[in-house]
Amino acid sequence: MTEQIMSRKPGAPLKRNHLQEFIGQMDLQILVIPSIIHIIIFAYIPMYGILMAFQEFQLGDFPGLSEWVGFKHFGLLFNAPDFTRVLRNTVVISALKLVINFPIPIIFAILLNEIQGKRFKRSVQTISYLPHFISWVVGATLLFDFFAVDNGAVNSALVGLGFIERPIHFFGEGKLFWGMLVGTDLWKEVGWNSIIYIAAITSIDAEMYEAAEIDGAGRFAKMWHITVATIRPTIVLLFIFTVGGLLNANFDQIMLLTNQMQNAQLRSYADVIDTYVYRVGIRDTRFSYAAAAGLFKSIINFGLLLGANKVAAKFGEEAF
Amino acid sequence: MKKTRLLSLLLAVLMIASILASCGTAAPAASSEPAASSAAAESSVAAESSAAAEPSAAAELEPYTFTHYFNYDWWGLKPWGVDATSKYWQEKFNITVDFQKPDSDAAAKLNVMISAGDLPDSIMMDRGVDNAKLAELGLLVDLAPLMEKNPNLKDNVAENTREQLKLGGKLYAIPNWSRIGPTGGNDSWIYNGRLYAAAGSPALNTFEDLYAYATKIKKDVPKNNEGLTTYPVMFASDGTAHPVARSFFRSFGGVLDGWYSLQNGAYKLAVRDATFKAATMEANKWWREGLLSETQFTDTGDQIVEKLVAGRIALAYYDFSQNENNKFRTILKETFPDDTYEVVSPYPYPPANGLTKDQIFADIKTSIGWNVTCITTSAKDPQRIYDLWSYLLTQEACIEQMYGPKGNNWDTLDDKGLPVLKKAESELTSEEIDALGAWFWMIPGQSDHVDMTKFAVNAAQPAEKQNWVITNQANVFTPIMFMDDEFIGIADSVDPKSDTGIARALVEDFVKAEYPKVIMAKTAEEAEALYQGIIDFADKNGMEAVETAYTEKWKANVAVVGSPITDRMK
């Protein structure tokens, strides 16, 4: 004991301080425990279901105790005639959402910050994030009505203004579907996704702007060199998260906008990995095959997450 | 400071407690049941286990509670013993049923229940792979010994139907909606009254007449009285073009079973059928001429109903019996008293290309009905469960199912054994129907009893109180219906996880996605090319193996039923 105390470097904490600290913060530790239990139950325990992807699961088997078949399902997956199309849709939809729907909330937040009238700013903010609270079930119904061929608001307006002669069948043309997906996702989430940026911008010290003004910075220079520069860590962090979930091409949205994939005209553009897993796994009860497809997606997502983190590190920001 | 720390500690403990509580099993749903009866149920369980050799004899009048599971997430539940009908049966059998169903994802939930050995006492589910799996795992109770003691199942379900229901030589299933004779009616061509009058009430005897009528609507009646655009022809919405395919093919003299048809003694994809191709090309022609709506294949069922009730669809191929559920015709008539939808007459499926009405196949009914109720090995007293469910197949129960037990809306039966109603069905309010429990407890129902009784009771009403759907089913559709079991269980003959099953799923998906494109093709050549594309895809992806397996199963079925339907043309 004495030796220990003698041997420790000056300023270094006592070893038993860790324990003491832990006990001392017992009330705080207990607060964390429910979340840890939650994560273990809902995120870690289900992971063992991954085993199913390497087995031939039959109804009545206990999950994880079926016959082993190695990489059979992955072989089937990569050779399935549907697979190329499903992968293409997943990648294109995700990429479009990343390229278009990731930067727009940032731009929106910065522009909103430039608005002087406080009341106007508040209203814009509230109106823009309201659609977030509409579930896709309701949202899809609303959108079907807005974009209906038969007296839909959008078609009536476009025809009335003379832009088009015949109403466009927005949800009946496969080629328009990617645009509809990106557009409706933007409508629903732009306000909500900008909240974090707005919060980050709010914390910028006003003195920095004043100092920049004295140095002769104009409005755009201030936006770029102060606002954007200050919220850069936030942007990078959210970028990493977004990339990590890139292949989650929003199952709810696609299922509902295609009438649970019943809309045959959209399927060749709408079928993504998630809907494919659902279709094949649940309907055809090929659980193992669906698990393999899901695992394939998770691995790509995981790779993308690490990749994004690497890239971010190069720019001096890193999540972990 | 100390106080807040104590508070937060308390809060944390509370949070953990609530998480643990929510992880525990939910309280049994039998809380609605009176305490006395549950106590009695427990004692009966004890009594049964002591007399395990002959449980039903000892427990004949003891109260008994069992769980019944509907393997459908959309099933609507009602508590047992609250409405007049189930209360009557509760007392009659001294049985309480605890109903359950999956909240979502029935397939996964069933799988978990099987894996965990936590099955309900009785289960209602589709015939097919999952049901066969339960039987194979030895989880279902063989009904043969139960049937010895109680002949209800034997008396109300034909022997060949019971044979067809057998799995591995044993009967496990009480069929729902089994039948001996063909009755009822669903799909039909119907027309809108005002638009038909506006087009000059042309004859609708043949398929060519339908085409001429639709063309006339397109040209001469573009708007209805309210100024809304009219739709010359619309079909029920099922997300695929199947209603289009089956209505056209039917008028061309074909029989469509799913996406398959009979071709020279083989059961094959319908697209290989020359008649089917001709029907499809005709549908494409209608489309190109603007007779079909652009939104036909994207509209939801609700959107079609919306157009129907607004009186905008001149000619519809629709399940007219839906008026009992979505009230498309009733609402239309309430909004516009001079408007109506009527079944196309003289024949609801006008024949094309010079065929006669005797060469057109109306709907096919199977003796086996829809789904099945099975008793599982978890049941403590299978006989009591069997006694209740098989009772529901009898004529006596059928009257109770439809009109409530005696002493409510009827007191006496007439000489034909039909209830003399105090109040016509059409005059009952939804609260009254609910309190009676009428039309709810067909779990299972027997089609012959239900249809014949409802037809007779309806016919006994004065004309203005008669039900439009029932009258049409009785007078127009029942006489032309077919009874046929040759297509039963064909899809189940291929395991979805086998290579053949995978090929089938792939090709069927392709057909469903491509077929609407054939109909929507801008030129006849494009339609031909897309149509050929479906056949090529099927050939390339191993559909032949599926067709071979299906043909084999179909031939086995034909051996049981006697002759294929195409040989039984009137």
Interface residues (C-beta under 8 A of the other chain):
Chain A: M26 D27 L28 I30 L31 I33 P34 I37 H38 I41 E56 Q58 L59 G60 D61 F62 P63 L76 A80 P81 D82 F144 A148 V149 D150 H169 F171 G172 N259 Q260 Q262 N263 A264 Q265 R267 S268 R279 V280 I282 R283 D284 T285 R286 F287
Chain B: R5 S8 L9 L11 A12 V13 M15 I16 I19 C23 D105 A107 A108 L110 N111 I114 S115 V129 D130 K133 L137 T229 D238 G239 T240 A241 E294 T295 F297 T298 T300 Q303 P496 K497 G501 I502 A505 L506 D509 K512 A513 E514 Y515 P516 K517 M520 N541
